[in-house]
Amino acid sequence: MKKFLIAAMSGVIALSLCACSVPSSSDYDGGSGGSNSSKSTTTTTTAEKSEATYGDTITFDDLEITFSDQINWVKLDNEFSDHNGADVIEIPVTIKNTSAETHGLNMFYYSLYGPDGTKLDMVSTYFDNDVYSAGDMRSGATQNTFFHVLYTGDGDYYVEFKAVVGDKVEVKLPIQK
């Protein structure tokens, strides 16, 4: 009897785990095998270039994202941060929701890299006007916000966009103080 109960409980747990990984009907993309959030992960730029940079528009996760070269310099002002007093690059960005549903940029779908190629510590949470806290938008809506990037020296910074499934999109942002 104990073996039967253990086997039955194992079966229930296995079914529960399988049920958690089944995509919802809103994720169904017509049978292409991927989720709705990554089916349109492509790069388009306003000029024929090999990599996107300031002024170019990329399309990622049903969002059109354009970086402006009108950067600002701010200081991180938080006594509890290891980076308190550090220089931060405030890069303006315009994001447009091109999907048919309410949607926004997922904070887990982008990473920031410094001129030395290493991943930068995120300082987004210290700024109220950051893309991190921009929130969702209704279909067709546009919002202006900022990426806040920890300054580690002059050179080429990169914003890498990558969903769980799909292509990687990079934006090269040359910075000189």
N, C-alpha and C positions, 0 to 999 in steps of 0.2 A: 504494500500500500504506500509506503514512504517513497519507493522508486517511482510510482505512478504520479504522486503529488509533485515530486521534484521535476519529472519530465513535463508535467502539465504547466508548472510555473515557468520552466525554461521556455516552453512554447509561447506562453503569454508574453514574456519579456521580449522574445525575439519578434513577435508580431508587433508589439508596441514600438520597438526600435525601427522596424520597417515602416510603420505608419508615419513615423516622424520624418522620414526622408522622402515621402511621396510629395511631389509638387502640387500646390493648390491649383485650382482651375484658373486663377488669375496669372499663374506662371506659365500656362500652356501656350506654346508658340506655334501651334499648328503642325507639330510632328517633326520639327527639325532636330529634336534631341537635346536642345539647350534650354536654359531658362530665359524668360523674357528680358531679364536685366542685362544679358550679355549679347543678345542677338544683333545689336547694332553697334558693337564696339569697333568703330573704324576711325580712321584719321582723314580729315579733309582740311586742307589749308587754303588760304586765299591766294596763295602764290605757288608756283611750281617749285617746291623746295624738298630737300631730302629729310628735313626735320622741322618741326613746328617751333615757333618762337613768338615773341611779342607781336601782337596784331593779327596773328593767324587764328583761325577758328578750328578747333578740333571737335569731333563728335565722339562722345563716349557715354555709354549707358543711357542712351536716349536724351542726352544733354548736349547742347552746343556751348562750348567753353572758349572764351576769348580773354587772353591776358593783355593788359595795357602796359606800356613802357613808362607810364607816369608814376614811378615808384616813390614811396615816402620812406623816411627813416624814423623809427621810433625806438624808444628804450623799453625794455621789459621792466615793469615796475611792480614787483611782488616779492616781498621779503622772504617768503617761504619757498621761492624757486631757487634752484641751483644756478640759474642764469639771471638772477636779479641784476639789473643794470646793464645787461648785454644789449648790443645793437641788434635790431630786428628790421628786416626788409619788409615793408608793407606793399604788396603787389596787388593792384586793382584787377579784378576779374569780373566779367559779365557771364552769367549762366542763364541759358534759356532751356526750359523743359519742352522737348519736342515729342514726348510720348503722349498718348491719349489719356493718361491717368496722372493723378497727383504723384509727384516724384521729386527727389532732390539728390544731391551728391552724397554718396555714402562715405563717411569718414574713413572707413576701412579699405576703400578702393584707391587711395592715393598715398604716395610717400614722397618725401623731399630729400634731395641729395645735394651735398655741398661740392665745391670745386675739387676737393680731394677724392670724390667718388663715394664717400661714406654717407650712410643714412643719418640725417639730422634729427636731433631731439625735437619733438613737436612742442611748439609754444602756443598753439592755437587757442587753447583753453583760457589763456590769460587776456584775450582780446574779444570784446563783445561783438565787434564787426567782422569777425573771421568767418570764412566759408564753413568752418566746423560747426558754427551755431546758426547758420543761415536758414536751415529748415527746408521743408518741402514746398513745392510750388504746384499750383494747378496747371493743367495742360495749357501750353502756350505762354505761360508767364515767364517773365525775365526779372532777374535780380542782380544788383551790383553789390559786390562784397569784396573781401580781400583774402589773400593768402599771406600769412605772417611766417616769415622764414628766418630762422636764426642765422645771423651773419657770422661766417667763419673766415672771411677773407675774400679778396677779389677773385673773380673767375666765373666759370659757367656753372650755374645751379640747374638742377633738373627737378621737374615735377613728373613723377611716374604714375600713370593711371593704369590700374589693372584690376579687373573684376575676378571673381572666383573662376569663371570660365570665360575665355575670350582672349582677344589680342591685348598686348601691352601698348600704351600710347605714351610717348614722352614729349615734354615741352622743355626746350633749352632756353634758359634765362640768363644771359650774360649780365653780371653785376660788377660795377666799379664804384667804390665809395669816393 
